[in-house]
Amino acid sequence: MVKLGTVVLGAEDVRQAVDFWSRALGYEPVSFPDSANEFTILVPPSGVGTRVALQRADTPVQDHPRVHLDLVVDNAAEQASEIDRLIALGATQVDWDLYPPEPDFVVLADPVGNRFCIVDKSHRG
């Protein structure tokens, strides 16, 4: 049986992305000094769960990426708090042109431009 092990994100500045995502998720970075593309895995503190990896990518950031991360919170207050926390860590809120009416998510970008969402799972839009 196959299991999702790692989600890999590209970044022009891997160090900046690793710094942001390790603080955002509370994950520990594991780097590979001999890697040609600065490949770094972020591991959950318990060692259990999906890992996030970052590697250098020279392709431009997509305004509407085909794949992105959803970070899920329990309610609207937690969503607002997490948005503030992540912006303080270096994220930016994206002027998203594809929001549906009454969205349950807010689109942010990490410091290197990768889009991700903060989703309120209690939302009943």
PLY file of the C-alpha trace (Angstrom):
ply
format ascii 1.0
element vertex 125
property float x
property float y
property float z
element edge 124
property int vertex1
property int vertex2
end_header
0.00 0.00 0.00
1.41 3.38 -1.01
1.38 6.33 1.41
1.97 10.02 0.83
5.39 10.68 2.31
6.62 14.09 1.17
5.26 17.10 -0.68
8.10 18.84 -2.54
8.03 22.59 -3.26
10.36 24.50 -5.52
12.01 27.74 -4.46
14.48 30.17 -5.97
15.77 30.85 -2.43
15.68 27.51 -0.62
17.12 28.86 2.66
14.38 31.50 2.88
11.68 28.94 2.12
13.08 26.45 4.65
13.19 29.15 7.31
9.56 30.13 6.67
8.07 26.63 6.41
9.99 25.20 9.38
8.66 28.04 11.57
5.18 27.95 10.01
4.73 24.21 10.59
7.03 23.65 13.57
8.93 21.05 11.51
12.64 20.26 11.80
14.80 20.74 8.67
17.06 17.93 7.49
19.45 19.13 4.82
21.58 17.20 2.41
24.85 19.16 2.02
25.91 17.28 -1.11
22.63 17.97 -2.91
23.03 19.92 -6.14
19.64 21.60 -5.68
19.77 22.32 -1.90
17.17 19.59 -1.23
15.93 19.89 2.36
13.22 17.85 4.07
11.08 19.31 6.86
10.05 16.58 9.28
7.18 16.77 11.80
8.48 16.84 15.41
6.92 13.44 16.13
8.44 12.01 12.96
4.93 10.92 11.92
2.98 12.60 9.15
3.50 14.12 5.76
6.84 15.81 5.29
7.46 18.94 3.24
10.63 19.24 1.19
12.13 22.20 -0.59
14.52 22.27 -3.49
15.89 24.94 -5.77
13.75 25.60 -8.82
14.42 28.10 -11.56
10.90 27.96 -12.99
8.75 31.01 -12.22
6.06 30.90 -9.55
2.60 30.22 -10.98
-0.16 32.73 -10.20
-2.69 29.87 -10.27
-0.66 26.76 -9.36
-1.95 23.34 -10.24
-0.81 22.00 -6.86
-0.69 23.83 -3.53
-0.82 23.18 0.21
-3.99 23.58 2.29
-3.37 24.29 5.98
-6.57 23.49 7.89
-7.79 25.15 11.08
-10.84 24.47 13.26
-12.69 27.81 13.04
-12.72 31.38 11.74
-10.96 32.82 14.79
-8.10 30.33 14.41
-7.98 31.07 10.68
-7.58 34.81 11.36
-4.94 34.13 14.01
-2.95 31.81 11.71
-3.12 34.30 8.85
-1.69 36.99 11.13
1.01 34.62 12.43
2.05 33.49 8.96
2.16 37.04 7.63
4.39 37.96 10.59
6.68 35.08 9.51
6.94 36.49 5.98
3.88 35.28 4.07
1.77 37.69 2.05
-1.94 37.66 1.35
-2.64 37.08 -2.33
-5.17 39.15 -4.24
-6.92 35.99 -5.44
-9.26 36.46 -8.38
-10.87 33.00 -8.19
-12.58 33.12 -4.79
-16.06 31.58 -4.81
-18.90 33.34 -2.97
-18.35 32.96 0.81
-15.03 31.09 0.60
-13.78 28.90 3.45
-10.16 29.63 2.53
-7.72 32.52 2.27
-4.86 32.39 -0.23
-1.38 33.35 0.98
2.07 33.10 -0.59
5.24 32.07 1.20
8.25 34.43 1.00
9.37 32.86 -2.29
5.91 33.06 -3.87
4.47 29.55 -3.45
0.69 29.83 -2.99
-1.05 28.05 -0.11
-4.42 28.26 1.61
-5.60 28.59 5.18
-8.90 26.68 5.32
-11.57 27.06 8.02
-13.04 23.57 8.30
-16.04 24.84 10.30
-17.18 27.16 7.50
-20.60 26.41 6.11
-20.73 28.70 3.03
0 1
1 2
2 3
3 4
4 5
5 6
6 7
7 8
8 9
9 10
10 11
11 12
12 13
13 14
14 15
15 16
16 17
17 18
18 19
19 20
20 21
21 22
22 23
23 24
24 25
25 26
26 27
27 28
28 29
29 30
30 31
31 32
32 33
33 34
34 35
35 36
36 37
37 38
38 39
39 40
40 41
41 42
42 43
43 44
44 45
45 46
46 47
47 48
48 49
49 50
50 51
51 52
52 53
53 54
54 55
55 56
56 57
57 58
58 59
59 60
60 61
61 62
62 63
63 64
64 65
65 66
66 67
67 68
68 69
69 70
70 71
71 72
72 73
73 74
74 75
75 76
76 77
77 78
78 79
79 80
80 81
81 82
82 83
83 84
84 85
85 86
86 87
87 88
88 89
89 90
90 91
91 92
92 93
93 94
94 95
95 96
96 97
97 98
98 99
99 100
100 101
101 102
102 103
103 104
104 105
105 106
106 107
107 108
108 109
109 110
110 111
111 112
112 113
113 114
114 115
115 116
116 117
117 118
118 119
119 120
120 121
121 122
122 123
123 124
